[in-house]
Amino acid sequence: MLRTLMGEGRQELGDYAASRCAFVHLPSPISRLPSACLIAVLTLLSACRAERADPPRRVLGGMVTLVPATPTPRPEADTAVFAVPADSLIPNDAMGAAIRRGRAIAIATRDSMHLERSGALRCVSCHLDAGTKRGALPWVGAYARYPRLDARGGVQTVHERVNVCLRRNLRAPALRPDHPQMEALVAYIAFLSRGVRLGGQVEGQGDDTVTVRAGDAKDGARVWKAKCVVCHGGNGQGTPKGGPVWGRRSFTTASELASWATFAGFLRGHMSDDGRRSQLTDREVANVTSYVLRQARSR
C-alpha cells in the first residue's frame, strides 16, 4: 500500500511539473527518484523557469533569440569591460581580409562605395576611431545585440541596421546582405564584438548626455561662429577637419543625429579640436544644437 501511495504521489508531482514547467520533459530516471529527491529537482526546475529568457521565435526560417530594442538595465557586474580586440587577433585568411576591408570602408566610406553624389559623411564621422572609441557610438559589442526588436516590434538584423545608417546619414543605396561591402562591414563589427555574449551590454556604449533640455538658437549661432566654423565651416558645409552638419551633404532629417538629445550628447562628448570632451558648457551645447538642427537638410 505504501509503495502504491508513493507511486501515486510521484505521478501527481510529475503532473504538477508538467503544468508548471511545460518546456521541461522529465525523463524516466527522474520519475523513479524518491519523493524527497523529486521535490528538490522540481524546486530547481521552477527556479530555472523563473529566470529563463522568452522562447525564441522563428524568423526567416531560423531560430533566433530576440533582444529588446531598449536593453534592460543590468547589474554593473553583468556588464562586459570595454575592450578593443588587438589587430594581432585578425586571422590571416578570407575572414581576416573581410575584417580589414570593413574597417577601410568605414574610414573611407565615400570613396569605397563611390558616393560622389551622396552625402559627404563617413561611417567614422559618427562612430569615432573606426567604431572603437568609448562613449562615441562604438561598435564594440554591437554585433551581439542583433537580431533585435525595433521600435515597431519588428525584427531587425545587423545588416538592416547598417543599411539604415547608410541611407539616413550618407544617403547611400541599400546593400544586399551578401554584397561584398556589406559582408566586410558586418565582419568588422563582429570582430569588434569578439567575446561579448548574445544580448550582452558593454560599458562605454552610446554617447554623452547634457543637463539642459532646451536651447537658444540665436545664441547658438554666436557660439557656432566663435568655436565651430574652423572645423565645420560657416555654412555647416564641412571642412577637411570636420564633416558637414547641415545641407544636402549632411545627415538627413530621419537620422538619429537629427534628434535633439542625440546630437547634443555627441557634441558634448566629442566636438573639440583634440577629439576629447567638448569645452562647451551644457548651455552652449544646447544652444548650438538648437541652432544646427534648425538648418535645412535632406529628408
N, C-alpha and C positions, 0 to 999 in steps of 0.2 A: 504493500500500500504506500509506504513512504517513498519507495522508488518511483511509483506511478505519479505521486504528487509532485516530486521533484522534476519529473519529466514534463508534467503539465506546466509547472512554473517556468521551466526553461523555454517551453513553447510560447507562453504568454510574454516573456521577456523578449523573445525573438520577434514576436508580432509587434511589440512596442517599439523595438529598434527599427523595424521596417517602416513604421509610421513616422518615427522621429528623424530617421536618417535614411531617407529613401534612396539616396545616392550610394549607400553602402550595402554591399552584398555580404552577409555573414556566411563564411564558408563552413562546411560541416564540422571541421575540428572544433570551431568555437562553440557550436551548438552542443557539443559534448562536454564542455567545461563545467565544473561545479558552479552552483548558482552564485556564490560569493565572487568567484573569479569573473563570471559573466557580467555581473553588475559593474565590476571595476572596468572591464573592457568597454561596456556601454557608456560609462561616465566619460571615458577618454574620447570615445567617438562623438558624444554630444558636444564636448568642448571643441573638437576639431570642426564640427559642423558650424558652431557659432563663429569661428574665425575664418572659415573658407571664403574664397572670393566668389563673386557671382559666376554662375556657369558660363563657359564660353559660348559664343553664338557662331553659327555657320555663316561665313562671309566669302563670297567668290569661290565657293567650292572647298574652302579650308576652314579649320577651326582656329580661332584667334581669341585671345583674352582682351576685351575692350578696356581701355584706360580712360577714365573720365577726362573731359576736355579741361576741367579745372581740377588739378590734382588735390587730393585730400591732404590736409596738413599732417605731417608725420613727425614723430619724436625726433629730436636732434640726433639721437644715437642711430636712427634708421636712415639717415641721410648720408650719401656717399661723399667722400672727400673729392674736391675739385682737383683733378689730375689730368694733365695733357699727356697722352702717350708719346714716348720718345720716337723720333724718326727711325731709330735702330730697330723698332718693332715692326716696321713696314716690311712685309715679305718681298723677296726677290722673285716674284712670279707675276702672272697676269693680274692678280688681285692687287699686288703692290703697285703695278703700273696704273691701275684704275684709281687707286687712292691718291697717288701723286698727280694724276690728271685732274681729279676732282678738286684738289687744292689749287691747282693752276687756274682752273675755270673760275673758282671763287675769287681769286685775286685779279684776274684779267677777264672778267665776265663779258664785257662788250666785245673785245677782240676775239675771244674764244668762240663766242656764239654769233658773231657777225651782226651786232645790234646797232649798226651805224645810224639807223633811222628811229631807234627806240630811245629809251631813257639813257642818261649818262651815268647812272649809279652802277655800282658793282655789288656783288654779294658782301664783300668786306666793307662796304660803306656803312652797313648796319651791324654785321657780325665781325666786330673788330679783330685784328690779328688773325685773320682767316678762321674766325669762329673759335678761337682759343683764349680769348680774354675774359677773365672772370667778371661777371656783372655787366657784360656788354653783349647781351643776347647770344651767348656762346652756344656752340653745337655739342659741347662736351655733355654726353648723356642724352642728347636729343633723340637719337635713334631708338633708345629704349622706351620712349613714350609713345611709340606708334606700333600698330594702328591705335587710334583713339576716337572717341566720340567728339564730333564738332558741336558748335553751338546749336545746331538744328537737330541734333540727335542722330545724325548720320555717321557712318564710319569713314574716317579719313586716314589714308595711308601716308607714309613718309613721302612717296612720290607725288601724291596730290598736294601735300603741303609745300613741297619745293615749287610746284607749278603755281601755287597761289602767290608765293613770293616773287617769282619771275614775272607774273602777269601784273601784279599790283605795284611793284616797285621798279621794275625795269621795262614794263610794257613789252615783254618778250613773249613769243608764241609758246604754247604748252609743248612739253616734250613727252613722248610716249615712255612708259616705264622701261621698255627695252632699248631706248635710244642710248647710244654710247655716252653722250654727255650726261644724261640722267643717271645712268649706271655709275659713272665716275663720281658725280656729286654725292650720291647715296653711299657709295663705298667709302668716301672720305668722312662723311657724317658718321657712318657706322664705326669707322676706325677710331674717331674721337670719342665714341661711346664705349670703347673697349672696357669690359669688366663691370659695366653698370647693368643691374638686373632689370628685367622687364617691368616697366612701370615705376622704376626707382627714381628717386629725387637726388639731385646733385647740388651741393652748396654753390652759391655764386650764379645761379640761373637768373634770367630776367635782366632787369636794369635798375637804375636808381629811382628814388621817389623824392617828391618835394612836399613841403608842408603847406604851400599856398595853392589854392584850388581855382583861382581866377586871376586874370592878368589885365593890364592896361596896355592895349596895343599901341597907343600913341607914345608912351614911354618906352615900349619895346622897340619902336623904330629908332629912338635915340640911342639905346644900348646897342642895337644892331650896327648902326653906323660907327659907333665908337669901338666895338670889340669883335664884330663878326665878319665885316666885309673883307678883311685881309685873307680869310680862307674861303669864304662862300660868295664873295662878290657883292657889289652894291645892289644888284637886282636879283640876288639869290641864284644866279646862273651857275655858280660853282667856279672853282679855280683848280690848278694842279694840287693845291693843298687840301681842298675840301670839295665834296660833291654839291650839286645843286639842291636847293631845299624848296624851291617853288618853280613854276613854269612847266612847260610841256616835257622837259627832260628830267624832271624830278619824280618823286613818288606820287601816286595817284590819290584821289580822294578816298579810294577803297582800301588804301594801305593802313596797316596798324599804326604807322608813324603819323598818319593824319588824325589819330586820336590824341586829344589834348594831354592826357596823363602819360601816354607812351612817349610822345615827343618831349615833353617836359622832363621826364625821367632820364631819357637818353641824353638830352642837353645838359642836365645837371651832372650826370656821371662822367661824361667823356669829352665834351666840346671845349677843348682848350688847346693851346699851341703844342703842348707836350703830350696830349692824349690822356692826361690824368683828369681827376675830378675837376670840373669847371670851377673857376674862381668867381663866377657869378653868384650873387645871393639868390635865395629861393624866390624872392620878389622879382629880381631881374630875370630869372629863368622863366617865371610865369608871364612876365610882360613880353619877353622875346617870343615865347611860344604863341601867345595870343596874336602877336604881330605876324609871325611867319605863317600861321595856319589861316590867316585872313586872306593871304595872297592866292592868286589864281593858279590852278594846277589841273592836270588832265583827270577825267573821270575814269 
